[in-house]
């Protein structure tokens, strides 16, 4: 799986990584990329419904990250409560979430992300870094 960390203001990719696809790969990649960000000031993170799990929310709160994770309350109780969703910044972050898909769309349309010719994390990562 490919993961990207995007800067909201300009829509630039700030970090990226590849992981083996499993049930927690997206959340663990997010946590690893956010740990690498500067601790100079508090950062805000907008994420989609797949990241709304109690363990991920706790991990990000321990990193002093302001959460703007979309609530997943379709069949269960969301780990994101009203104290997060009531702020104007939450709505702005949620409206910018589709911007990350443009980066993946460009890579598939114009780059070499449509179908890899390699197997294994090291080979796929080497191919994605060379383009």
MARZAPA-839115 format. One record per residue: y negated, x, z of N, C-alpha, C in turn. Coordinates in steps of 0.2 Angstrom, whole numbers, padded with zeros to 4 digits, always signed. Layout:
<recs>
YXZYXZYXZ;...
</recs>
This chain:
<recs>
+0006+0004+0000+0000+0000+0000-0006+0004+0000;-0011+0002-0004-0018+0006-0004-0023+0002+0001;-0026+0006+0005-0031+0003+0010-0038+0007+0008;-0043+0003+0009-0050+0006+0008-0054+0003+0014;-0059+0008+0016-0064+0006+0021-0071+0006+0017;-0074+0000+0017-0080+0000+0013-0086-0001+0017;-0092+0003+0015-0098+0002+0018-0102-0004+0016;-0104-0009+0020-0106-0015+0018-0113-0015+0014;-0117-0011+0016-0124-0011+0014-0124-0010+0006;-0121-0005+0004-0121-0003-0003-0114-0004-0007;-0109-0006-0003-0103-0008-0006-0099-0001-0008;-0100+0004-0005-0097+0011-0007-0091+0012-0003;-0085+0014-0006-0079+0016-0002-0081+0022+0003;-0079+0021+0009-0081+0026+0014-0074+0030+0016;-0069+0027+0015-0062+0030+0017-0057+0027+0013;-0051+0030+0012-0045+0026+0009-0039+0030+0011;-0033+0026+0011-0027+0030+0012-0021+0025+0009;-0015+0028+0009-0009+0025+0007-0004+0025+0012;-0001+0019+0013+0004+0019+0018+0011+0015+0015;+0016+0016+0019+0022+0012+0017+0021+0005+0019;+0023+0000+0014+0022-0007+0016+0027-0009+0021;+0024-0012+0027+0028-0015+0032+0023-0020+0035;+0025-0023+0040+0022-0028+0043+0015-0026+0047;+0014-0020+0048+0008-0018+0052+0004-0013+0049;+0006-0011+0042+0003-0005+0039-0005-0006+0038;-0007-0012+0037-0014-0014+0036-0018-0012+0042;-0016-0015+0047-0019-0014+0054-0019-0007+0056;-0014-0004+0056-0013+0003+0058-0018+0008+0054;-0018+0006+0047-0022+0010+0043-0030+0009+0044;-0031+0003+0046-0038+0001+0048-0040+0005+0054;-0036+0005+0059-0037+0008+0066-0038+0016+0064;-0034+0019+0060-0034+0026+0059-0041+0028+0055;-0042+0024+0050-0049+0025+0047-0055+0024+0051;-0055+0019+0056-0060+0018+0060-0061+0024+0065;-0055+0027+0067-0056+0032+0072-0059+0038+0069;-0059+0039+0063-0062+0045+0060-0070+0044+0059;-0072+0038+0059-0079+0036+0059-0083+0039+0064;-0089+0041+0063-0094+0044+0068-0094+0040+0074;-0095+0043+0080-0096+0039+0086-0103+0039+0088;-0108+0041+0084-0115+0042+0085-0118+0035+0087;-0115+0030+0083-0118+0023+0085-0112+0018+0084;-0113+0012+0087-0108+0007+0086-0108+0005+0079;-0102+0004+0077-0101+0001+0070-0098-0006+0070;-0099-0010+0065-0097-0016+0064-0091-0017+0058;-0086-0020+0060-0081-0021+0055-0079-0028+0053;-0079-0029+0047-0077-0036+0044-0070-0035+0041;-0066-0040+0043-0059-0040+0041-0057-0047+0039;-0051-0047+0035-0049-0054+0034-0044-0057+0039;-0041-0062+0037-0036-0066+0042-0030-0062+0044;-0028-0057+0040-0022-0053+0041-0023-0049+0047;-0029-0047+0049-0031-0043+0055-0032-0046+0061;-0031-0053+0061-0032-0057+0067-0026-0057+0072;-0024-0051+0075-0019-0051+0080-0021-0048+0086;-0018-0050+0092-0021-0048+0098-0021-0041+0099;-0016-0037+0097-0015-0030+0098-0021-0026+0094;-0022-0028+0088-0027-0025+0084-0034-0026+0086;-0035-0032+0089-0042-0034+0091-0043-0030+0098;-0038-0029+0102-0039-0025+0108-0040-0018+0106;-0036-0015+0101-0037-0008+0099-0044-0007+0097;-0047-0011+0093-0054-0010+0090-0059-0011+0095;-0058-0015+0100-0063-0016+0106-0063-0010+0110;-0057-0007+0111-0057+0000+0114-0060+0005+0111;-0061+0005+0104-0065+0010+0100-0072+0008+0100;-0075+0003+0104-0082+0001+0104-0084-0001+0097;-0080-0005+0093-0081-0008+0087-0083-0015+0087;-0089-0017+0084-0091-0024+0084-0086-0028+0079;-0083-0033+0081-0078-0036+0077-0081-0042+0073;-0079-0042+0066-0081-0048+0062-0075-0049+0058;-0069-0051+0062-0063-0052+0059-0063-0060+0058;-0060-0062+0052-0060-0069+0050-0054-0072+0055;-0056-0078+0057-0051-0082+0062-0045-0084+0058;-0039-0083+0060-0033-0086+0058-0030-0091+0063;-0033-0097+0062-0031-0102+0066-0027-0108+0063;-0023-0106+0057-0020-0111+0054-0014-0114+0057;-0010-0109+0060-0004-0111+0064-0003-0109+0071;-0009-0105+0073-0008-0102+0080-0016-0102+0083;-0016-0099+0089-0023-0098+0091-0025-0091+0089;-0032-0091+0087-0035-0085+0085-0036-0080+0091;-0036-0074+0089-0038-0069+0094-0046-0068+0094;-0049-0070+0089-0056-0070+0089-0059-0076+0092;-0064-0076+0097-0066-0081+0101-0074-0083+0098;-0076-0088+0102-0083-0090+0100-0089-0085+0101;-0088-0081+0106-0093-0076+0107-0094-0071+0101;-0089-0070+0097-0089-0066+0091-0092-0070+0085;-0090-0076+0084-0092-0080+0078-0098-0083+0078;-0102-0083+0084-0108-0087+0085-0114-0083+0082;-0113-0077+0081-0119-0073+0078-0120-0073+0071;-0126-0072+0069-0128-0072+0062-0124-0067+0058;-0124-0061+0061-0120-0055+0058-0113-0057+0056;-0110-0061+0060-0103-0062+0058-0102-0066+0051;-0107-0071+0050-0107-0074+0044-0109-0070+0038;-0113-0065+0039-0115-0061+0034-0109-0056+0032;-0106-0053+0037-0100-0049+0036-0094-0053+0032;-0093-0059+0034-0088-0063+0030-0090-0064+0023;-0096-0065+0022-0098-0066+0015-0098-0060+0010;-0097-0054+0014-0097-0048+0010-0090-0046+0009;-0085-0049+0012-0078-0047+0012-0075-0046+0005;-0077-0051+0000-0074-0051-0007-0076-0044-0010;-0081-0041-0008-0084-0035-0012-0079-0029-0012;-0074-0029-0007-0069-0024-0007-0064-0025-0012;-0063-0031-0014-0058-0033-0020-0061-0030-0026;-0067-0030-0027-0070-0027-0033-0068-0020-0034;-0067-0016-0029-0065-0009-0030-0058-0009-0032;-0054-0013-0029-0047-0013-0031-0046-0015-0038;-0050-0020-0040-0050-0023-0047-0052-0018-0052;-0057-0014-0051-0060-0009-0055-0054-0004-0056;-0051-0002-0051-0045+0003-0051-0040+0001-0055;-0038-0006-0055-0033-0009-0059-0035-0010-0066;-0041-0012-0067-0043-0013-0074-0045-0007-0078;-0048-0002-0075-0051+0004-0079-0048+0010-0076;-0045+0010-0071-0042+0016-0068-0034+0016-0069;-0031+0020-0065-0023+0021-0066-0020+0017-0060;-0023+0012-0057-0019+0009-0051-0015+0003-0053;-0015+0001-0060-0011-0005-0062-0003-0004-0060;-0001+0002-0062+0006+0003-0061+0007+0011-0060;+0010+0013-0054+0010+0020-0053+0017+0023-0057;+0016+0029-0059+0022+0032-0062+0026+0036-0057;+0024+0036-0051+0027+0040-0046+0030+0036-0040;+0035+0040-0036+0038+0037-0030+0037+0041-0024;+0035+0038-0019+0034+0042-0013+0026+0043-0011;+0025+0043-0005+0018+0043-0003+0014+0049-0005;+0017+0055-0005+0014+0061-0007+0012+0061-0014;+0017+0059-0018+0016+0059-0026+0011+0054-0028;+0011+0048-0025+0006+0043-0027-0001+0044-0024;-0001+0047-0018-0008+0050-0016-0011+0055-0020;-0007+0060-0022-0009+0065-0027-0011+0062-0033;-0008+0057-0036-0010+0054-0042-0017+0050-0041;-0017+0047-0036-0023+0043-0035-0030+0047-0033;-0029+0053-0030-0034+0057-0029-0037+0061-0035;-0032+0062-0040-0034+0065-0046-0038+0061-0051;-0039+0055-0050-0042+0051-0055-0049+0049-0052;
</recs>
